[in-house]
Structures are given as structure tokens and as C-alpha cells.
Amino acid sequence: MPPGESGPPDALDALEYRLLGEEPHLDQAEVAERAGVSLEVARELWHLLGFAHTEPGEPAFTEADVRALRNTVDLIDLGVIDADRQDGLVRTLGRSFARLAEWQVGLLADIAREAGIDPTDGLIDLAGEVLPRVEDLQNYVWRRHLLSVSSRMLAVAATDDRTSCRAVCFVDIVGYTARSRNLSERELVSWLEAFETAALDTVIEHNGRIIKNIGDELLIVADTAQDAVAMALELTRRGADEDDEFPAVRAGVAYGEVVTRLGDVFGPTVNIAARLTSVARPGSVLVDKGMFEALTGAEDDDSDEHEDAASTYRFRRLRRVSVKGYSRLHTWVVQPR
């Protein structure tokens, strides 16, 4: 029964009904029974999704929970989710949507406060007006990204290329610690969001993908060495332009085999790119041996300078760099010709 029919509900009850579509009336055991799974499996999936523990017999669930559990079981039966993928996939879904929900609720609360609306009442009203549209938008964005990822996979399959070589780029804000001390929490968040938004335009223009932001640092992946270095040089160029609000940055780029899992990337290529960024000078782009060879088509040599007609870049070789986990890395500073 909707809140309000048997007396005025409190704010949480009203919001719960608005979001779940009905009043919770099922406990864990009833959800598991209706979905056709054991209580242990239901509890495990619930915890992997990041939801709080509920006491036995507590009516915290609705028919939507039953449908979600059935859908999960169907995906397992279809072979989409096997034992190896189950924990990682469910945990990643829970973590991703938890972060998204945190941001969305905070945004709605800010809008309510700025409009002079009581946050409690404002959240309920905005949930009815805004969330259906956000839900539709999320579904649209998800499907568009599915198409984009599928297109890249099909392109690789068409060339019969079974390798997973990628260019990995880290971009780090110069002077972040000093500047962040003088900013309020709101100003810091606004500054970092502006940085990521501006960087995203350049990344997309060069066919790259931002995998994640780690504080003041962006992890970016591109399918080709040419796209990655062009993107890194453009970001550092913008950071060096005093008339551009984009902050000064440095970058490290490596090229090689990459392990992709649940939207993230792993492996030595990622580690090397991160290490190069940590030693790069402000405004510079460092590349590893894999990037040098992919960009020039030349084998590693001992010359301090490298430039050829086939390349649009100049390379200045540095002394071999020793960083955590890697001793004597072959490293070049790259610049436009």
C-alpha cells in the first residue's frame, strides 16, 4: 500500500516507496525461495553488490529483488556469468552504481538547497521528476557504450589480430598538492571535474578512452600509439598555455600488451606508464621503448636524438630510468617536429 493511505509517512518511507515502486514486504528467505536459489547464494550476491546486512525475517525486499535474483540465475544458466566471473562482475556492478548513486543524491540535495527547498521534501519531489529521466539516460548511455566497445572488438576480429596491445597514458596535474591546500572542498571538486571534462574532449577527439581518474591523475587508453602520443602532447600543450585554464600537466605513455578486466586495465604496460609519469618533468611527455618503436618503426638505438621523415615527432633519449619495480627503463622525451 502506498505511503499516505494509512497516515502520513516519514520521508524515508515515502522515498523508499518512490524508488522501489512498492513497500518492502519480503525477507531474504522469501526472496530466495521465489527466485529459486538457496538463501546462501542470495546472501552472497546481496553482499557482493555492496548492500547492508539485513536481519532474518526483516521485510526489506520487494518483487524487484526477486526479479533481479532470477535474472542473475538466468545469466548463470546461460553461461554469461560463470564461477570465475561472478564475484568480479557483481562486485563491479555494485561498486559502480554505488558511486553513481552517491553523486546523484548529492546533486539532488544541492539543487534542493539552492532552490530553498527543505532537502528532505526536495529529495522526494525531485526523485519523482528527475530520476525517471536519469534512468532512461543511463540506459541510453550504456547501450551507446556497448555499441562502441562492440565496434572495436569486431574491428580487431576482422583483422584477425589476436593480440591485446594498447597505448596506456597517465596524465598528472602539476602542483596539485600545493593548489588543493588553498581550495575548499567544493572548489576542489569543481576544479577536478573541470579538468576531467576538458581532458575528455581531447581524449575523445584522439579516439582515446578515460578508464578512471585517480585523484589528480587520469588513466587513458588508446588503440594506437599515434593517437595516444597526439593526445598526450595536446594535453601538455594546453597546460603550458597561460591563456588556457587547463592546468599544467605531465604525461607518461607506454605501449604493449594490456589485460582488460571489468572496465579496468592491468599489466606491465600500465605500470610502466604510471612510473614514467611520476618522473616526467612538468609539461613533458615521456614514452617507453614500446611507444618509441611503434611511433618510429625503428629498433631501439643508442643515439641521443632521433628524427626521421616518417615520424611527425622528435625523440630525445634520456638516461635509463630506475623506478619502483623496473630498473633502467629505456625512456624518451617526445615532442612535435
N, C-alpha and C positions, 0 to 999 in steps of 0.2 A: 504494500500500500504506500503510495507516495507520501512523503512527509507533509504535514499540514492538514491532513484529513482527520487526524485524531488529536489535534492540538499543534501549536507552533513548534517546529523542530529547532534544535540548535543548529549553528552554522555548519558544523561538521557533518551532521546527519543530512542536511539539505545538499551540501556539496557532494557527499557520498552518493546520494540518490541521483544527482545530476550527472555524475561521471560514470557510474556503474549501470544506470538505467533501471535499477530496482533496489529494494532494501536487502542487504545481505541476510540470508536465512539458512545457509548450508554450512556445515562444519567440514573439516578436512576429510573425515572418513566418508561423508556423504558424497563429496565431490569425487573422490577416488572411486567409489563404488559406481557412480553414474557414468564415469569416464571409462570404466572397465580396466583400471590399473590398481596395483597394490598401493596401500597407504604409504609404504616406504618410498616407492617411486614418486608419488605425488609430492611428498615432503621434500625429497631431494631436488626435484625440479623447482619447487617453490623457493627453496633456499638459494639455488643457483641463480635464479632471477633476481635475487637481492631483496626479497620481501621479508618482512619481520616474522618472527615465530608467532604462531597462534596456539592457544591452549586447546587441548582436546575438548570437543563439544562446543567450542566458541563459534557462533554463527557469523563468520567473517567473509563468506563467499556467496557468489551468485551463479546463475546459469552460464554467465560469460566465462567463469573459471572452468566449468565443466567442458564447454566448447573448446577452450584453449588447450586443456589437457587432452581431449580427444584428438585435436589437430596435431598435437605433438606426437601422440601414439601413431597416428596415421603416417606422419613423416618418417617415423622409425620403421614402420612396417613397409613403407615404400623404398626403404634403403637410403633415403636422403640424409637421415641422421643415424649414423652408426655409433657403436660404443665409443670409438675413438674421438668422434666429433661432438658427441652430445654435450659433455661438460663445457667445452670451449664455446660452442655455438650459443647455448642457453645463457651462459655467464656473460658473453659479449652482448647479447641482446639486452639482458637486464641492465648491465652497466651503461650501455649507450643510451637507453631510454631513460634511465635514472638521471643521467646528466642533462638530457634534453628537458625532462620534466622540471628539474631544479631551475634551469634557466627560464622556462616558460612561466612557471608560477611566480618567480621573482619579477619577471617582466610585467605580468598582470598586476601584481601588488604595487609596483612602481606607477603604473598607469592609473590605478585607483587612487593612490595618494596624490599624484599630481593633479587629478581632477577633483580633489577634495572629497572623495568618497571614502567612507569607512572601509578599510581593507577587507574586513570580514564580509560585509554585504557586497562589496565590489567584486570580490572573487567569484561569488555565486552568480551575480549578474553577468560578469564578463565570461564566465565559463559557458553560459548558455549562448552568448552571442559569438564569442571568438573561437572556442575550442572546436566546434564542428568544421569551421573553415580551416583551422590549423591542421586538423586531422586529414581533411581532404588534400591539403597542400603537401603534407608529409607523404601521403600515398603517391601523389604525383611525382614528387622529387625522387622517391625511392624507385619508382618504375623507370624514370628517366636515367637514373644511375645504373639500373640493371641493364638497360639498353646500351649504355656507353661501355660498361665493362664487357658485355657480351660481344660488342663490336670489336673490341681489342682482342678478345680471345679468338674470335673467328678469323681475324686478320692474321694472327700468329699461326693458326691451324692451316690457313690457305697457303702459307709459305713453307709449310712442313718444318717449321723451326721449333724444335722441342726444348731449346734452352730457355732459361728464365733470366737472361741478362737485362739489367736495368741500370739507369743512371740514378744515383741517390745523392741528393743535395741537402745539406743543412745550412740554414741561414740564421745568423745570430745577431741580435741588436747590440751595437757597441755602446758601452756606458750605461747599460740598463740599470745596474745596481745603484749607481750614483743618482740617476734621474728618478728612480722609483721612490727613493727616500723623501723626495720633495713633493710627492703626489698623494692625494687622498685615495682611499680605496676605490671610490667611484671614478676618479680621474685616471687611475692606473688601469682599471678595466677598460675604460673608454679608449685610452691610448693604445693598449694591446689589440683591442678589437679593430681600431682604425688601421693599425699596422697589418693585421692579418687580412683585412678586406682589401687594402691597397695591394698587398702582395698577391692576393688571389687573382686579381685582374691580370697581372703579369704572368703568373703561373699558367692560367688558362690560355692566354694568348700564345704561349710556347708549348702547348699540349702537355703540360705537367699536371700533377695531382698532389694537393696537400694531404699528406697522410694524417698528420696531427700537429698540434702546437704543444711545445713543452716549455711553459713559461714564456720566456722571451725568444724562443727558438722555434723555427719551423722545420719539419721534416717533409721533404718534397721528393717525388719520384717522377721520372720521365722515361719514356721507352727508348729514346735515343740520346747519345752523348751530345749531339749538336743542339737539341732542344734544351738540355739541362744547362750547358755552359752559356747559351744565349740568355736564358732566364736568370742565371746567377749574375752574369755581367750587367744585365739591365737593372737588377735589384741593387747591386752595389753602386751603379751609376746614379740611380735615383737618390740613394743615401748620401752621395757626395755632393749633390746639387743643393746649394744653400737656399734656393728658391722653392725647393720641394719639401713639404712637411714630412715626407717619408724619412724615418730615422736612418742614421748611418749603420751599415751592416757589414758583416764579413761572411764568407761562404766557403764551404769545403765540398767538393764533388768527387765521387768515386764511381767507377763503372765495373760491373761484374755480375756474377750470379747472385740472385736475391731470392730468399724464401718468403713467400707471401702466405699469410695466415690470418683469417678473420679481419681483413681490412688493414692489417699492420704488416711491416716488412722487417726481416731479420737477416742476420748473416754477417760475414766479414766485410762485405762491401758497405753495409750500413755503418758498421763500427769504424771503418777507416774514414768515411765521410765525416762522421762526428769528431774523430780525432783531428782531422785536418782543420775543421772549423775552429777547434779550440786553440790552435797555434797560428791561425791566419791573422795577418795584420788588418786593422780597420780599413774597410774599403777594398780589400783584395779578395781574389778567388784562387784557392789552391785546388789542384787536381792531382789525382794519383796516376800510377802507371797505366791502369786500365783506361782511364779517360784520355791520357796523352796518346796512347796507341789508337784508340777509337777515333779521335779527332784528326790525327795526322796520317794514320795508316802506316806510320813508321815504327820500327822497333825502338826500344829504349836505347839511347846512346849517352855518351859521356859529355857531350857539348853543353856549355852553359846556356847558350841561346839556340832556339830552334824556330825557324820560319820557312815555310815553303809555299809555292804558288797555289797548291791545292787547299791550303788552310786559310781561313779568314782570321786566324789568331796567331799571336806571338807567345812563345813559351820561354820563361826564364827558369832554369833549373836551380833548385835550392840544394843546400847540403842535405844529406839524408836525415830525415826527421825521426827521432825516437820518442814514441808516446806510449801510454799505457797499453800493454798487450801487443805492441808492434815495435820492433827495433829497426831503425834505418830504413824508413819508408822512402821510396822514390817519389819526389814531390816537385811540382812545377807551379809557378805563378802564371796564370793565363791572362792575357789582355787582348783587346781587339787590335788588329793590324792597323 
